[in-house]
Structure formats: structure tokens, C-alpha cells
Amino acid sequence: MLILIWFVVCIIFAFVQFILGSSGHALELFALLTAIALFLLNKFINRMNIKK
């Protein structure tokens, strides 16, 4: 689980860094996208645990 989260965060970081570079808004966009991704990942994992 932790490795999956780490991969998601690294992919988001690489995407934001590629698009915005060293812009002042890169950190805010990274934080927002990471929060959304972790929320969706949590919902997906909870749904999978309920079906067991």
C-alpha cells in the first residue's frame, strides 16, 4: 500500500515539475493533485475491502 502511494506521489510530482517547472504555483498544484489522488485511492481501497 505504501509503495502504491509513493508511486502516485512521484508520478504527480514529475507531471507538475514537467508542466510548471519552477513556477510559484507548482507547489500548490502538487499539493492539490496529491490530496485528490490520495482521497480517490482511499475511496478505491475502502470499496475493495467492503466487497471482500
C-alpha positions as CSV (number, residue, x, y, z in Angstrom):
1,M,0.0,0.0,0.0
2,L,2.7,2.4,0.9
3,I,4.6,1.7,-2.3
4,L,1.5,2.4,-4.3
5,I,1.1,5.8,-2.6
6,W,4.8,6.5,-3.1
7,F,4.4,5.8,-6.9
8,V,1.4,8.0,-7.2
9,V,3.1,10.9,-5.4
10,C,6.2,10.6,-7.5
11,I,4.2,10.5,-10.8
12,I,2.2,13.6,-9.7
13,F,5.5,15.4,-8.8
14,A,7.1,14.6,-12.1
15,F,4.0,15.7,-14.0
16,V,3.8,19.0,-12.2
17,Q,7.5,19.6,-12.5
18,F,7.4,19.0,-16.2
19,I,4.4,21.2,-16.8
20,L,5.1,24.2,-14.5
21,G,8.9,23.9,-13.8
22,S,10.0,26.3,-11.1
23,S,6.8,28.4,-11.2
24,G,5.5,29.8,-8.0
25,H,2.3,27.8,-8.3
26,A,3.9,24.4,-8.8
27,L,3.9,23.6,-5.0
28,E,0.2,24.5,-4.7
29,L,-0.8,22.4,-7.7
30,F,1.3,19.5,-6.4
31,A,-0.4,19.6,-3.0
32,L,-3.8,19.8,-4.6
33,L,-3.3,17.0,-7.0
34,T,-1.7,14.8,-4.3
35,A,-4.6,15.4,-1.9
36,I,-7.2,14.5,-4.6
37,A,-5.2,11.4,-5.7
38,L,-4.9,10.1,-2.1
39,F,-8.6,10.8,-1.4
40,L,-9.5,8.8,-4.5
41,L,-7.1,6.0,-3.7
42,N,-8.5,5.8,-0.2
43,K,-12.1,5.5,-1.6
44,F,-11.0,2.8,-4.0
45,I,-9.2,0.7,-1.3
46,N,-12.2,1.1,1.0
47,R,-14.5,-0.1,-1.7
48,M,-12.3,-3.1,-2.4
49,N,-12.3,-4.0,1.3
50,I,-16.1,-3.8,1.6
51,K,-16.6,-6.3,-1.2
52,K,-14.4,-9.0,0.5
